[in-house]
Amino acid sequence: MNRKLLALSAEVIMVMVLLLPSYAVCPIGEAHDMAIGEPLVRKFPGQEGTIKAAWIYVGPIGDYGWTHAHDRGREIVDQLFDWLETHYRESVLPGECLSVIDGLVDEGYTVIFTTSYDFLEATLEAGEKYPDVLFFHCSGDKRRANVGTYFAEFYQLYYLNGLMAGALTKTGKAGYVAAKPIPEVIRHINAFAIGFAETAKQRGFEEPKVYVRWIFEWYDPERAREAATALIGEGCDVLAFTEDSPTVVEVCQTHYDDTGEVIYVFGHYSPMYDYGPDVIVSGQLVHWEVIYADILEKVKDGTYTASNLATVDYWWMLNESAVELGCDFGMPINPKFEDDLRAVSVEDTKTGQGTMSAYDLVMLRLEQMRSEKPHVSKVVGGELVWTKPDITFDPFMGPLRDQEGNLRVPEGDRLGHDDLWTMMWFVEWVVGEIPGEQPGGGLPTEYLIIGIGVGIVIAVVAIFWFLKLRRK
């Protein structure tokens, strides 16, 4: 058995253990407080025989980021369930999504996961076109009878990364390489900035800043390299990012190899320790398999059907074991930087636990957020409603101000699901703007290249005929 199979086998065992308590926190069924709302779905007879499930990816499975992590989750559930047959299509453009779905339905796939925000409209259209197929769209906010939604949320982890960044920075300037200007990315930048400011201000940086550079692509290693290099050139000594490759980590490692200077960096989605062992501090890791296993088991036993997914919306975090703090599985903080974090003394200004090391503050916050569920969904009058239970801590507790100094979250309040899912404003410590769309009208790069090529051809033909007619 090769190394990859051994690793997958270990993950399968882990998922089986993780799933045991998941029903206590799952987004459906009898686990909810019946006094507040009805159960989200009713139980139906289960499906017999093999379930054919397919995944549609926006990037290549080798990106070592978003798509890689989803495919790792697919592989694990494929091994976990002997009644499951899986398939995937990678590097699918948004405009191709519906035709790809057509092909998968023709091949007999009855459960389809569309794993990009950009696939939302195509998924909804497919749901109407194929009412007997079950669709689950990742990161979307619209559903219908046979289209549910799901997401593994990272804002808690970005906040923890920010705490470490603020404790380690020597300049008070952090950089963020950002993919696309959508609420998911905005709230992650904000969470990182909130954590960064919390510790950096206590170390004497009166105006800590997080500088944002947009690359307008989910996967573009070259643009990510250019943005990371530019941020380092502007004096940022800490980098975080949303881009589906380890490029930013590699840039920081190369900088260290060349100069001996540490640019602290935090990985994204997949274990990236091996790409920057001298510079990576921590990161965000995802366990999509936990969500996929829960969904597929509920499809198999009949809990989920093609008529009751309109109120199925997973938003799982630390509490549900869907995400993990670390630059590698089982490594929440790179051991190289543990002593540095222990050497920084800070005050717990949020929950009153006194003075402690930055390392201990990170671990305190990790345990606080892991032990409580910050957002709970209910069905009231047939509609999905998200509530904010009383909890010890959340990164988006007030007071919080935006870049213009306006009070967005007052003391004693915090942002809930709906506010975070529509967030299109930056907190006061972020430097940068939120553009309306990417240069070129937001079209994929491939379409822009084709359009330019067609335009050149048309211009050449027009000039040819113009000159020919003039000669006559």
Summary of the structure (lengths in Angstrom):
residues: 472
radius of gyration: 23.5
end to end distance: 76.6
largest distance: 90.7
contacts: 1620
relative contact order: 0.13
helix: 42%
strand: 20%
